[in-house]
Amino acid sequence: EARRELVAAGLLVDRSATTVQLPREVALALRQGRTHRSLDVEPPAPETGAARRDAPLTDAAAAETSGLLSLTDKLLLTLEAHPPAVLANGGLGVREVTAVERRLGIDTPAAHLLLTVAHAAGLVEVGAWPGASDGHRWGPTPAADRWQQLPDPERAAELLDAWWSTPLDPDATGTTAPPGRRAGARTGPAAEAGSGRSKRVNALSETASSPTARRRRQELLGELAALGEESGTVEELLARWAWRHPLRRPPAPEAVAGVLEQARLLGLAATPITQRDRWVASPWLVALAEQPEELAATLAEHLPEATSSMLVQADLTAVVPGRPTPELTRLLHTTTDVESRGGATTHRFSERSLRRALDAGHPASEVRERVAAASATGLPQPVEFLLREVAAGHGRVHVSDARAVLVVEGSTEASLFPVAS
């Protein structure tokens, strides 16, 4: 009855049997002619006296970006040596992602982010692989070779720009999404109706792609970059976002925190030690959001240089102080095993690691020459002796006389056991 009276009076307009619309003129009259709750002409300012960006915060962000380069180099070597299988939806399985975590020494969110960035930059893709059951595997692309030859600022700029513009959402990986709906899509009663059973969102799959995630990433970090040297909390960034987009539904605080954490892992944002709830944009985030053509130049001012040498010690260890170059990374990946990680990564030469290098086709003389050239302390005798011993026994074939063959019933394979005469 009330509905019919309001429609007859022109205060509501019928749209369907269950929907009515409030005319714009009536809405303006009820709001006393105002289109917004407030008429602020400037976005909300951050808290007065909060932490600002300083040299230590910039250095911390630069260390994260430097680590991104090192981890990407190691990821390409790992995928080259152990190419993961391709799932039916084109993504990476949980087991394969866990293997990447173990080999690189990183946690699950960092692994998902690293794979996403490398794929978005065109460094990792599905390709034909000899010997694979289905003929295809995930692995490095030819563009990865070109990328590793670039100067470090340009390499970092390509990775950061790829993450900035990709629709892939690393935070969506591992969650569940109903069939037919992309992860990150808006939910609601209509979306839930008839959604059916949920399925897992795998890394680098189509269901992990969401244009909404890309827009949210660029808008929120754009607000952080607009603060310049000022810091902001999740709530302050959301308030600035709501001021700029008054008619849109704001993202959840958890989604904002996820975007900021990804930015921290990439070196685009940092948090002061005394105020962990506040975030500061790195100078190259400001360049990425406002002047993308200046991104590489800004990184060149702050990114620490990579080292091409290591400290080889008599206890068969090699210490790399800082980030190794791609060439040194490949040498260490081929001839050593990681013993500990930290500010300086410790690698260990062993019989197994050196045999792995010889099995890969590298002559012993080449391995010795390359290790000696990269060592800032020369080649200690224990390392040289170990390499000689491994090389002396490498490639030998032991032939034994088999006097009998034992066949086990029910087994698909026959076992050969030499029988003493």
Backbone torsions as a table, in degrees:
resi	resn	phi	psi	omega
1	GLU	NA	-45.6	-179.9
2	ALA	-63.7	-37.3	179.9
3	ARG	-63.2	-45.7	-178.9
4	ARG	-61.9	-38.7	-179.6
5	GLU	-67.1	-41.3	-179.9
6	LEU	-67.2	-37.9	177.8
7	VAL	-67.7	-41.6	179.4
8	ALA	-64.2	-32.8	179.6
9	ALA	-81.8	-4.0	179.5
10	GLY	81.0	11.5	179.5
11	LEU	-86.2	-18.8	175.0
12	LEU	-133.9	157.1	178.7
13	VAL	-124.0	128.3	177.0
14	ASP	-69.6	131.1	174.9
15	ARG	-114.2	-31.3	176.2
16	SER	-161.8	-176.6	-178.7
17	ALA	-64.6	-22.1	-176.8
18	THR	-121.8	5.1	-173.5
19	THR	-131.6	137.3	172.7
20	VAL	-129.5	158.8	-178.4
21	GLN	-128.3	139.5	177.2
22	LEU	-87.7	118.9	-179.5
23	PRO	-59.3	150.1	-177.3
24	ARG	-61.6	-40.4	-178.9
25	GLU	-62.2	-40.7	179.1
26	VAL	-67.1	-42.1	179.8
27	ALA	-61.5	-42.3	179.0
28	LEU	-65.5	-37.0	178.5
29	ALA	-65.7	-42.0	179.3
30	LEU	-66.6	-30.2	179.8
31	ARG	-93.9	12.6	178.2
32	GLN	59.2	39.5	175.7
33	GLY	80.6	5.3	-178.3
34	ARG	-96.2	139.1	177.3
35	THR	-95.4	-15.0	179.7
36	HIS	-133.1	157.8	179.3
37	ARG	-63.6	-38.2	178.1
38	SER	-133.2	160.7	-177.5
39	LEU	-113.5	39.9	178.3
40	ASP	-67.1	128.3	-179.6
41	VAL	-92.6	-6.6	178.1
42	GLU	-125.1	145.3	177.9
43	PRO	-65.7	157.1	180.0
44	PRO	-57.2	136.1	-179.7
45	ALA	-88.7	150.3	177.7
46	PRO	-68.1	169.6	-177.8
47	GLU	-60.4	137.6	-179.7
48	THR	-70.0	135.7	178.0
49	GLY	83.1	6.1	179.6
50	ALA	-73.9	166.8	-178.5
51	ALA	-60.9	148.3	178.7
52	ARG	-119.4	165.5	177.2
53	ARG	-70.4	131.1	177.4
54	ASP	-131.6	-176.3	-176.5
55	ALA	-62.2	-44.0	178.5
56	PRO	-61.0	-38.0	178.3
57	LEU	-67.1	-39.7	177.4
58	THR	-64.7	-40.5	178.4
59	ASP	-65.1	-39.0	178.6
60	ALA	-64.2	-41.1	177.6
61	ALA	-65.7	-39.5	178.8
62	ALA	-64.6	-35.3	177.7
63	ALA	-65.3	-37.3	177.9
64	GLU	-66.7	-42.8	178.1
65	THR	-65.5	-38.2	175.9
66	SER	-62.9	-41.4	176.5
67	GLY	-63.4	-32.4	176.8
68	LEU	-60.9	-42.4	178.3
69	LEU	-63.2	-44.9	-179.0
70	SER	-63.6	-44.6	-179.7
71	LEU	-65.9	-35.9	178.7
72	THR	-66.1	-40.9	175.6
73	ASP	-58.7	-44.6	-179.1
74	LYS	-68.6	-35.9	178.4
75	LEU	-62.1	-43.2	-179.6
76	LEU	-63.3	-40.1	177.5
77	LEU	-67.0	-38.7	179.7
78	THR	-65.0	-45.0	179.9
79	LEU	-69.7	-28.2	176.7
80	GLU	-69.2	-39.4	-179.2
81	ALA	-81.7	-32.8	-177.5
82	HIS	-132.3	75.5	-177.5
83	PRO	-67.8	121.9	-178.7
84	PRO	-72.5	154.2	176.9
85	ALA	-73.2	159.6	-180.0
86	VAL	-100.0	128.7	177.4
87	LEU	-76.1	169.7	-179.1
88	ALA	-61.9	-32.6	179.4
89	ASN	-89.2	7.6	177.4
90	GLY	88.0	-1.4	-176.0
91	GLY	-95.1	-167.1	178.4
92	LEU	-108.7	136.8	-179.7
93	GLY	-77.1	166.6	-179.4
94	VAL	-61.9	-41.3	-178.6
95	ARG	-62.4	-41.1	-179.1
96	GLU	-68.2	-40.0	178.0
97	VAL	-65.7	-39.8	177.3
98	THR	-62.2	-37.5	177.2
99	ALA	-64.3	-38.7	176.8
100	VAL	-64.1	-43.1	177.6
101	GLU	-57.7	-46.4	-176.7
102	ARG	-65.6	-41.5	-176.1
103	ARG	-74.6	-28.5	-179.4
104	LEU	-97.9	-11.4	179.7
105	GLY	70.8	38.2	-179.9
106	ILE	-124.5	167.8	-179.8
107	ASP	-89.7	177.9	-174.2
108	THR	-63.6	-49.4	179.3
109	PRO	-58.6	-39.7	179.3
110	ALA	-66.5	-37.2	178.5
111	ALA	-65.1	-44.7	178.4
112	HIS	-61.5	-42.3	-179.9
113	LEU	-66.1	-42.9	-178.8
114	LEU	-63.7	-44.0	178.3
115	LEU	-64.0	-40.4	-179.8
116	THR	-63.4	-45.5	-178.5
117	VAL	-65.0	-44.7	-179.3
118	ALA	-63.5	-39.7	178.6
119	HIS	-68.4	-42.7	-179.6
120	ALA	-64.8	-30.9	179.2
121	ALA	-81.8	-1.2	179.0
122	GLY	79.8	16.3	-179.1
123	LEU	-90.0	-22.0	-177.9
124	VAL	-130.1	131.2	-178.7
125	GLU	-158.4	167.5	176.2
126	VAL	-80.6	133.7	179.7
127	GLY	-149.5	168.6	178.1
128	ALA	-65.3	137.7	-178.2
129	TRP	-136.3	116.6	-179.4
130	PRO	-60.5	135.7	177.7
131	GLY	90.0	-12.2	179.0
132	ALA	-72.5	145.8	-177.0
133	SER	-60.9	-39.5	179.0
134	ASP	-102.2	1.6	177.2
135	GLY	84.4	-1.3	-176.5
136	HIS	-135.8	147.4	177.8
137	ARG	-148.1	159.7	169.7
138	TRP	-78.3	135.7	179.5
139	GLY	-168.5	175.2	178.8
140	PRO	-65.2	149.7	178.7
141	THR	-99.4	166.7	173.9
142	PRO	-58.5	-27.2	178.5
143	ALA	-65.9	-23.1	179.3
144	ALA	-65.0	-35.9	177.6
145	ASP	-64.7	-42.0	177.8
146	ARG	-64.7	-41.4	-177.6
147	TRP	-63.4	-37.7	-177.9
148	GLN	-72.2	-15.0	178.2
149	GLN	-88.9	-8.4	-178.4
150	LEU	-77.7	158.6	171.1
151	PRO	-61.7	151.6	-175.7
152	ASP	-56.8	-42.6	178.1
153	PRO	-59.3	-38.3	178.9
154	GLU	-71.9	-36.5	177.1
155	ARG	-62.4	-46.1	179.8
156	ALA	-65.4	-38.9	-179.9
157	ALA	-61.9	-39.5	179.1
158	GLU	-64.7	-40.5	-179.6
159	LEU	-67.0	-45.7	-177.4
160	LEU	-67.5	-40.0	178.4
161	ASP	-66.7	-34.8	178.0
162	ALA	-65.3	-43.4	178.2
163	TRP	-65.6	-38.3	-178.6
164	TRP	-60.9	-35.7	-171.7
165	SER	-106.2	-5.1	-177.5
166	THR	-78.5	142.9	173.8
167	PRO	-80.3	-9.1	177.8
168	LEU	-65.5	137.4	-178.3
169	ASP	-116.3	105.1	179.5
170	PRO	-60.5	-29.7	-179.4
171	ASP	-69.9	-21.1	-179.9
172	ALA	-77.0	-19.4	-176.8
173	THR	-67.6	132.6	179.3
174	GLY	95.1	-16.1	175.9
175	THR	-84.4	-176.3	179.3
176	THR	-119.8	146.1	178.2
177	ALA	-138.9	138.6	178.4
178	PRO	-61.7	148.6	178.6
179	PRO	-56.5	137.2	177.4
180	GLY	88.7	-3.9	179.2
181	ARG	-126.4	131.2	-178.3
182	ARG	-71.6	150.9	175.1
183	ALA	-63.3	140.5	179.8
184	GLY	88.8	-5.3	178.8
185	ALA	-70.9	154.3	-177.8
186	ARG	-65.3	137.6	180.0
187	THR	-106.7	167.3	179.2
188	GLY	169.6	178.0	-179.3
189	PRO	-57.9	-40.9	-179.2
190	ALA	-67.9	-36.9	-179.4
191	ALA	-70.8	-32.5	-178.0
192	GLU	-76.6	-24.4	-177.7
193	ALA	-67.1	124.0	177.1
194	GLY	70.5	20.1	-177.3
195	SER	-72.3	-26.2	177.9
196	GLY	78.2	-163.8	-178.1
197	ARG	-73.7	147.9	179.0
198	SER	-86.1	161.6	177.1
199	LYS	-137.4	158.9	-176.0
200	ARG	-74.4	142.9	175.5
201	VAL	-94.8	112.7	-177.9
202	ASN	-91.7	156.9	-179.3
203	ALA	-60.8	138.4	176.2
204	LEU	63.5	17.6	177.8
205	SER	-90.7	166.4	179.9
206	GLU	-64.4	-31.2	-179.2
207	THR	-71.3	-13.5	176.3
208	ALA	-88.3	3.7	-178.4
209	SER	-97.7	131.4	-178.6
210	SER	-151.8	112.7	175.0
211	PRO	-58.0	-27.8	177.3
212	THR	-63.0	-39.4	178.9
213	ALA	-63.6	-40.8	178.8
214	ARG	-64.4	-45.0	-179.8
215	ARG	-64.4	-41.9	178.7
216	ARG	-62.4	-42.2	-179.9
217	ARG	-60.5	-48.4	-175.7
218	GLN	-70.4	-38.3	-178.4
219	GLU	-70.2	-44.8	-177.4
220	LEU	-69.1	-43.7	178.8
221	LEU	-72.8	-24.9	172.0
222	GLY	-63.7	-37.5	175.5
223	GLU	-65.8	-40.8	178.5
224	LEU	-65.3	-40.8	178.6
225	ALA	-65.3	-33.9	-179.6
226	ALA	-66.3	-20.6	177.2
227	LEU	-73.2	-15.2	179.8
228	GLY	66.7	-120.0	-179.5
229	GLU	-86.3	-6.5	178.5
230	GLU	-76.2	156.9	177.0
231	SER	-105.9	159.5	179.6
232	GLY	-146.3	151.9	175.2
233	THR	-92.3	173.2	176.5
234	VAL	-59.4	-43.6	-178.9
235	GLU	-63.9	-40.2	179.9
236	GLU	-68.0	-38.1	177.0
237	LEU	-66.1	-39.2	177.4
238	LEU	-64.7	-38.1	178.7
239	ALA	-64.5	-41.3	177.4
240	ARG	-66.6	-39.7	178.3
241	TRP	-63.1	-43.9	-179.5
242	ALA	-64.8	-35.3	177.4
243	TRP	-64.3	-37.5	-177.7
244	ARG	-80.6	-24.7	-178.5
245	HIS	-129.8	71.2	-172.4
246	PRO	-67.3	-22.5	-175.3
247	LEU	-99.3	3.7	-178.0
248	ARG	-108.1	151.6	178.3
249	ARG	-74.7	126.9	-177.6
250	PRO	-71.4	152.1	176.1
251	PRO	-69.9	160.3	179.4
252	ALA	-69.1	147.2	177.4
253	PRO	-56.3	-32.9	178.8
254	GLU	-64.6	-37.7	178.4
255	ALA	-67.3	-38.4	177.4
256	VAL	-63.9	-44.5	178.8
257	ALA	-62.1	-36.3	177.7
258	GLY	-64.9	-41.7	177.9
259	VAL	-64.2	-42.2	-179.7
260	LEU	-65.8	-36.9	178.8
261	GLU	-67.1	-39.9	174.6
262	GLN	-61.0	-43.2	178.8
263	ALA	-62.2	-36.1	178.3
264	ARG	-65.5	-44.2	-179.7
265	LEU	-64.0	-25.7	179.0
266	LEU	-92.6	-4.2	-179.6
267	GLY	82.6	15.6	179.0
268	LEU	-89.2	-15.0	179.7
269	ALA	-147.5	158.3	179.6
270	ALA	-144.8	160.5	178.9
271	THR	-121.8	133.9	176.0
272	PRO	-64.1	146.8	-177.9
273	ILE	-63.1	-37.6	-176.0
274	THR	-85.2	-11.2	-179.1
275	GLN	-138.7	77.7	-174.2
276	ARG	-67.8	-15.4	-179.4
277	ASP	-87.4	-2.1	-178.5
278	ARG	-107.6	151.8	-176.1
279	TRP	-128.6	142.3	179.8
280	VAL	-126.2	136.5	178.4
281	ALA	-78.0	139.3	173.0
282	SER	-76.7	159.0	179.7
283	PRO	-58.3	-32.4	-178.9
284	TRP	-79.4	-18.4	169.9
285	LEU	-68.7	-40.8	177.3
286	VAL	-60.5	-42.2	178.0
287	ALA	-65.8	-41.1	-178.7
288	LEU	-63.3	-38.5	-176.9
289	ALA	-81.7	-30.7	-172.5
290	GLU	-113.0	-35.9	-178.9
291	GLN	-139.4	76.9	-176.1
292	PRO	-57.5	-28.6	-179.3
293	GLU	-68.6	-16.7	179.8
294	GLU	-97.0	5.4	-173.7
295	LEU	-62.8	-50.2	-177.6
296	ALA	-63.7	-39.8	179.7
297	ALA	-65.5	-38.8	178.0
298	THR	-66.8	-40.4	177.4
299	LEU	-63.9	-36.8	-179.3
300	ALA	-62.0	-27.2	-179.9
301	GLU	-75.0	-24.0	-170.8
302	HIS	-121.7	-21.9	-173.0
303	LEU	-72.8	127.4	178.0
304	PRO	-67.7	148.5	-179.2
305	GLU	-73.8	147.3	177.0
306	ALA	-79.4	154.1	179.2
307	THR	-103.5	141.3	179.0
308	SER	-106.0	8.7	-178.6
309	SER	-127.6	162.8	178.4
310	MET	-139.4	163.2	179.3
311	LEU	-102.3	99.8	179.6
312	VAL	-87.0	127.0	-173.6
313	GLN	-114.0	164.9	-175.6
314	ALA	-70.7	-15.1	177.6
315	ASP	-87.4	19.9	176.9
316	LEU	69.6	23.9	176.3
317	THR	-112.3	157.9	176.0
318	ALA	-132.7	124.6	-178.2
319	VAL	-105.6	130.0	179.1
320	VAL	-111.3	104.2	179.1
321	PRO	-81.1	100.0	-179.4
322	GLY	108.8	-161.7	-176.8
323	ARG	-92.4	125.0	178.9
324	PRO	-77.0	154.5	173.8
325	THR	-69.7	164.1	177.4
326	PRO	-57.5	-35.9	179.3
327	GLU	-66.0	-44.9	178.5
328	LEU	-67.7	-35.7	177.2
329	THR	-60.5	-43.3	179.2
330	ARG	-66.2	-40.1	178.4
331	LEU	-62.8	-44.8	180.0
332	LEU	-67.2	-39.1	179.0
333	HIS	-63.5	-32.0	-176.7
334	THR	-82.0	-36.7	-168.5
335	THR	-111.3	-8.1	-175.6
336	THR	-135.6	171.3	170.9
337	ASP	-120.7	143.2	179.9
338	VAL	-71.8	129.0	178.7
339	GLU	-100.8	-39.8	178.2
340	SER	-154.8	151.3	179.4
341	ARG	-119.4	156.4	179.9
342	GLY	165.9	-148.0	175.9
343	GLY	-60.7	-35.9	174.2
344	ALA	-127.2	123.4	-177.9
345	THR	-83.2	135.3	179.1
346	THR	-105.5	127.4	178.1
347	HIS	-113.5	152.7	-179.6
348	ARG	-125.8	131.4	170.8
349	PHE	-82.3	134.6	178.7
350	SER	-144.4	169.4	177.7
351	GLU	-60.5	-39.7	-179.7
352	ARG	-66.1	-44.3	-177.0
353	SER	-67.9	-40.7	178.8
354	LEU	-69.8	-36.0	176.2
355	ARG	-64.5	-34.8	177.2
356	ARG	-62.4	-39.2	178.1
357	ALA	-65.9	-40.3	179.1
358	LEU	-69.5	-36.8	177.8
359	ASP	-63.9	-28.7	-179.9
360	ALA	-76.5	-3.4	176.5
361	GLY	101.7	6.8	179.1
362	HIS	-87.2	121.6	177.8
363	PRO	-62.5	151.7	-178.9
364	ALA	-60.3	-37.6	179.7
365	SER	-64.3	-37.0	178.1
366	GLU	-68.2	-42.4	179.0
367	VAL	-60.9	-46.0	-179.8
368	ARG	-61.6	-43.2	-178.2
369	GLU	-64.6	-42.8	-177.8
370	ARG	-70.0	-40.9	178.3
371	VAL	-65.4	-42.8	179.8
372	ALA	-64.6	-37.7	-179.4
373	ALA	-68.8	-33.3	-178.6
374	ALA	-85.1	-13.5	-176.7
375	SER	-83.2	125.7	177.1
376	ALA	-80.6	-8.8	-177.7
377	THR	-115.4	16.5	-176.0
378	GLY	78.0	-172.3	-179.6
379	LEU	-109.0	104.7	-179.1
380	PRO	-60.1	151.4	-178.3
381	GLN	-58.9	-43.0	-179.6
382	PRO	-57.5	-37.8	179.4
383	VAL	-68.8	-43.2	-179.6
384	GLU	-65.1	-42.1	179.1
385	PHE	-64.4	-41.1	179.2
386	LEU	-62.5	-42.0	179.7
387	LEU	-64.2	-39.5	178.0
388	ARG	-63.9	-42.3	-179.8
389	GLU	-65.0	-43.3	179.9
390	VAL	-65.9	-41.8	-179.6
391	ALA	-66.6	-35.5	-179.4
392	ALA	-65.8	-34.6	-179.0
393	GLY	-95.3	-2.8	-176.7
394	HIS	-79.2	136.1	175.6
395	GLY	86.5	1.2	178.2
396	ARG	-74.2	144.3	178.9
397	VAL	-115.0	124.9	178.3
398	HIS	-100.2	121.7	-179.0
399	VAL	-108.4	126.4	179.1
400	SER	-119.0	150.5	179.6
401	ASP	-89.0	116.1	178.7
402	ALA	-92.8	113.9	-178.8
403	ARG	-89.4	-15.3	-178.4
404	ALA	-154.4	158.1	176.4
405	VAL	-121.3	126.0	179.7
406	LEU	-101.2	118.5	179.6
407	VAL	-106.9	121.4	-178.7
408	VAL	-95.0	126.5	-179.8
409	GLU	-63.5	138.0	178.4
410	GLY	86.1	-8.2	179.0
411	SER	-91.9	144.9	-179.6
412	THR	-87.5	-7.7	-178.2
413	GLU	-127.4	149.2	175.2
414	ALA	-97.7	140.3	179.5
415	SER	-107.2	136.2	179.0
416	LEU	-100.9	125.7	177.9
417	PHE	-125.5	120.9	175.1
418	PRO	-68.3	134.0	-179.0
419	VAL	-109.6	127.1	-179.2
420	ALA	-65.9	140.8	-178.8
421	SER	-81.2	NA	NA
